[in-house]
Amino acid sequence: MSAQPVKTASDKTLTGKVPREAIRMMELPRVPKAMIEGFLSLGDMSSTVSDAMDEIGLYGVVPASKLRPTIAGSRICGPALTLRNIEQPFQAYKGAQDRASRLAEIEAHNLAQPGDVLVIEGIPDISNMGGISSTIAKRQGEAAAIVDGAIRDVRESVEIGFPRWASSVSPITGKWRIQTVEINGPIRICGVPVKPGDIVVADDDGVCFVPLEHAELVLRRSIEIRDGEKRRYDDIRAGVPVPDLAQRTYVYKFEK
């Protein structure tokens, strides 16, 4: 018997696809819009943020060779709405015959606010997110999806303009093979710990997961790096000799 929709204290109707206790947080912590705009104002966004995180001593960057973007040129930033999948312990044919799907990213879409980034700790070589899910995410106003695992229906998500970063692509459905066990709990993406509400920055070069508690500091240092590199580019275009370029300081030592 299927679970019935549930009313929560915040009067949010859930789909019932996962137990209420598996949803660790109903609403993500929110940051000022100016912070998201600040990250998006960076030129080489993920590269600059990666440099800033290095200087601050934070681990949280995954290269595009591991999480490949489906839409070249996409640049996104937003809070992480996290989801964790595991493999089902059942034969896929049995789930297909019974039409019993335990894949429940639709509940994450149900909870999403505009600008959220769905971040899935998924399963390799089996699709954790397809075209219908991408279409719902787009309608809900989500900025993108990051999937440590496989996705499918790439053409559909490209056509609707919904960017995804994923570690692999596979036509094999997860409906009968994957089970969603937790939403808005801590996850790991390519070995990087991610908490709900952490700031996700992604572009052609890769994905940065900025811990929420350090986001303001990372942004400040990223802007300093960006401004320093702009001065270097200006000197390059102005014809400053290479020996002079090598001696000039463009980005000053990081100070908290």
C-alpha positions as CSV (number, residue, x, y, z in Angstrom):
1,M,0.0,0.0,0.0
2,S,1.5,3.4,-1.0
3,A,2.2,6.0,1.6
4,Q,-0.3,8.9,1.9
5,P,0.7,12.5,1.6
6,V,1.8,14.0,5.0
7,K,1.1,17.4,6.4
8,T,4.1,18.9,8.3
9,A,4.3,21.6,11.0
10,S,5.1,24.1,8.2
11,D,1.9,23.0,6.3
12,K,4.0,21.5,3.6
13,T,2.4,18.5,1.8
14,L,5.0,15.8,1.3
15,T,4.8,13.1,-1.4
16,G,5.2,10.2,1.0
17,K,8.0,8.8,-1.2
18,V,10.4,8.6,1.8
19,P,9.6,8.4,5.5
20,R,9.3,11.8,7.2
21,E,12.2,10.9,9.5
22,A,14.4,10.5,6.5
23,I,14.0,14.2,5.7
24,R,16.6,15.7,8.1
25,M,15.7,19.4,7.3
26,M,12.6,20.8,5.8
27,E,14.1,24.1,4.9
28,L,17.6,25.1,4.0
29,P,19.4,27.9,5.7
30,R,19.3,31.0,3.5
31,V,22.1,33.4,2.6
32,P,21.6,37.0,1.3
33,K,21.0,37.2,-2.4
34,A,24.0,39.5,-2.6
35,M,26.3,36.6,-1.6
36,I,25.0,34.4,-4.5
37,E,25.4,37.3,-6.9
38,G,28.9,37.9,-5.6
39,F,30.0,34.4,-6.5
40,L,28.4,34.7,-9.9
41,S,30.3,38.0,-10.5
42,L,33.6,36.1,-10.5
43,G,35.1,35.6,-13.9
44,D,36.8,32.2,-13.7
45,M,34.4,31.3,-11.0
46,S,35.3,27.8,-9.8
47,S,39.0,28.4,-10.4
48,T,38.9,31.6,-8.3
49,V,36.9,30.0,-5.5
50,S,39.2,26.9,-5.6
51,D,42.2,29.2,-5.1
52,A,40.5,31.1,-2.2
53,M,39.6,27.8,-0.5
54,D,43.2,26.6,-0.8
55,E,44.4,29.8,1.0
56,I,41.8,29.5,3.7
57,G,42.6,25.7,4.2
58,L,39.3,24.3,3.0
59,Y,38.8,21.0,1.1
60,G,35.9,20.9,-1.3
61,V,36.6,21.1,-5.0
62,V,35.9,18.5,-7.6
63,P,37.3,18.9,-11.2
64,A,35.1,18.7,-14.3
65,S,37.0,15.5,-15.2
66,K,35.1,13.8,-12.4
67,L,31.8,15.8,-12.5
68,R,31.2,16.6,-16.1
69,P,28.8,19.4,-17.1
70,T,26.0,18.6,-19.6
71,I,25.6,22.1,-20.9
72,A,28.9,23.9,-21.8
73,G,29.1,27.4,-20.6
74,S,26.8,26.9,-17.6
75,R,27.6,28.9,-14.5
76,I,25.6,28.3,-11.3
77,C,25.7,29.1,-7.6
78,G,23.2,28.2,-4.9
79,P,22.6,26.3,-1.7
80,A,22.9,22.6,-1.7
81,L,19.7,20.6,-1.3
82,T,21.2,17.2,-0.5
83,L,20.0,13.7,-1.2
84,R,21.5,10.2,-0.7
85,N,20.8,7.1,-2.7
86,I,21.7,3.5,-2.2
87,E,21.3,0.4,-4.3
88,Q,18.1,-1.6,-3.8
89,P,18.6,-5.1,-2.4
90,F,16.0,-6.5,-4.8
91,Q,16.1,-7.9,-8.3
92,A,15.4,-5.1,-10.8
93,Y,12.9,-7.2,-12.8
94,K,10.8,-7.7,-9.7
95,G,10.5,-3.9,-9.2
96,A,9.8,-3.4,-12.8
97,Q,7.0,-6.0,-12.8
98,D,5.5,-4.5,-9.6
99,R,6.1,-0.9,-10.8
100,A,7.6,-0.3,-7.3
101,S,10.0,2.6,-7.6
102,R,12.0,3.6,-4.5
103,L,13.9,6.4,-6.3
104,A,12.5,9.6,-4.6
105,E,14.3,12.7,-5.8
106,I,10.8,14.0,-6.5
107,E,10.5,14.7,-2.8
108,A,13.6,16.9,-3.0
109,H,12.0,18.8,-5.9
110,N,8.9,19.2,-3.7
111,L,11.0,20.8,-1.0
112,A,13.1,22.9,-3.3
113,Q,13.1,26.7,-3.3
114,P,14.0,28.7,-6.4
115,G,17.8,28.8,-6.8
116,D,18.5,25.6,-4.9
117,V,21.0,23.1,-6.3
118,L,20.1,19.5,-6.0
119,V,23.2,17.5,-4.9
120,I,22.9,13.7,-5.1
121,E,25.2,11.2,-3.6
122,G,24.2,8.5,-6.1
123,I,25.1,5.2,-7.7
124,P,27.5,4.8,-10.6
125,D,26.4,3.4,-13.9
126,I,22.7,3.6,-13.0
127,S,20.6,6.7,-13.7
128,N,19.9,8.7,-10.5
129,M,18.1,11.5,-12.5
130,G,16.4,11.5,-15.8
131,G,14.5,13.8,-18.1
132,I,11.2,14.0,-16.2
133,S,13.1,14.7,-13.0
134,S,15.1,17.5,-14.7
135,T,11.8,19.0,-16.1
136,I,10.3,19.1,-12.6
137,A,13.5,20.6,-11.2
138,K,13.4,23.3,-13.9
139,R,9.8,24.1,-13.2
140,Q,10.5,24.4,-9.5
141,G,13.2,27.0,-10.2
142,E,16.2,24.9,-9.2
143,A,19.5,26.2,-10.5
144,A,21.1,22.9,-11.4
145,A,21.8,19.3,-10.2
146,I,25.1,17.8,-9.2
147,V,25.2,14.0,-9.2
148,D,27.9,11.7,-8.0
149,G,26.6,8.9,-10.1
150,A,24.9,8.4,-13.4
151,I,22.2,10.5,-15.1
152,R,20.3,9.9,-18.3
153,D,18.1,11.8,-20.9
154,V,20.9,14.3,-21.5
155,R,19.3,15.7,-24.6
156,E,16.0,16.5,-22.8
157,S,17.7,18.4,-20.0
158,V,19.8,20.3,-22.5
159,E,16.8,21.2,-24.5
160,I,15.0,22.7,-21.5
161,G,18.2,24.5,-20.3
162,F,18.6,22.6,-17.0
163,P,22.3,22.1,-16.3
164,R,23.6,19.0,-14.6
165,W,27.0,17.9,-13.5
166,A,27.5,14.1,-13.2
167,S,30.2,11.5,-12.9
168,S,28.7,9.3,-15.6
169,V,25.8,8.9,-18.1
170,S,23.8,5.7,-18.4
171,P,20.4,4.7,-20.0
172,I,19.8,2.1,-17.2
173,T,17.0,3.3,-15.0
174,G,17.4,3.7,-11.3
175,K,13.6,3.3,-10.6
176,W,14.0,-0.4,-9.9
177,R,17.6,-0.4,-8.8
178,I,18.0,2.6,-6.5
179,Q,16.5,3.6,-3.2
180,T,16.5,7.2,-1.8
181,V,17.2,6.9,1.9
182,E,17.8,10.5,3.1
183,I,17.1,14.1,2.1
184,N,18.9,17.2,3.5
185,G,21.4,15.2,5.5
186,P,25.2,15.2,5.2
187,I,26.5,13.5,2.1
188,R,29.8,12.9,0.2
189,I,30.4,13.9,-3.4
190,C,33.5,12.4,-4.9
191,G,34.9,12.2,-1.4
192,V,34.0,15.8,-0.5
193,P,31.7,16.2,2.5
194,V,28.6,18.4,1.7
195,K,26.0,19.6,4.2
196,P,22.6,21.0,3.3
197,G,22.8,24.7,2.8
198,D,26.5,24.7,1.7
199,I,27.1,26.9,-1.2
200,V,27.6,25.2,-4.6
201,V,29.6,26.9,-7.3
202,A,29.9,25.1,-10.7
203,D,31.1,25.9,-14.2
204,D,33.0,24.3,-17.1
205,D,36.1,23.8,-14.9
206,G,34.4,21.9,-12.0
207,V,32.4,22.2,-8.8
208,C,33.2,23.8,-5.5
209,F,31.4,23.0,-2.3
210,V,31.8,26.0,0.1
211,P,30.9,25.2,3.7
212,L,28.2,27.6,4.7
213,E,30.0,28.8,7.8
214,H,33.0,29.9,5.6
215,A,31.1,31.3,2.6
216,E,31.5,34.9,3.5
217,L,35.2,34.6,4.0
218,V,35.6,32.5,0.8
219,L,33.7,35.1,-1.2
220,R,35.8,38.0,0.2
221,R,39.1,36.3,-0.7
222,S,37.7,35.3,-4.1
223,I,36.9,38.9,-4.9
224,E,40.4,40.0,-3.9
225,I,41.9,37.3,-6.1
226,R,39.6,38.3,-9.0
227,D,40.5,42.0,-8.7
228,G,44.2,41.2,-8.5
229,E,44.1,39.0,-11.6
230,K,42.2,41.7,-13.5
231,R,45.1,44.1,-12.9
232,R,47.5,41.4,-14.2
233,Y,45.4,41.0,-17.3
234,D,45.3,44.7,-17.8
235,D,49.1,44.9,-17.7
236,I,49.5,42.0,-20.1
237,R,47.2,43.7,-22.6
238,A,49.1,47.0,-22.0
239,G,52.3,45.3,-23.1
240,V,54.2,45.2,-19.8
241,P,57.4,43.1,-20.4
242,V,57.3,39.6,-19.0
243,P,60.2,40.2,-16.5
244,D,58.2,43.0,-15.0
245,L,55.0,40.9,-14.9
246,A,57.0,38.2,-13.0
247,Q,58.1,40.7,-10.4
248,R,54.8,42.5,-9.7
249,T,52.5,41.5,-6.9
250,Y,48.8,41.5,-7.9
251,V,47.2,39.6,-5.1
252,Y,48.3,40.4,-1.6
253,K,48.8,37.8,1.1
254,F,45.6,36.4,2.6
255,E,44.6,37.8,6.0
256,K,41.5,36.7,7.9
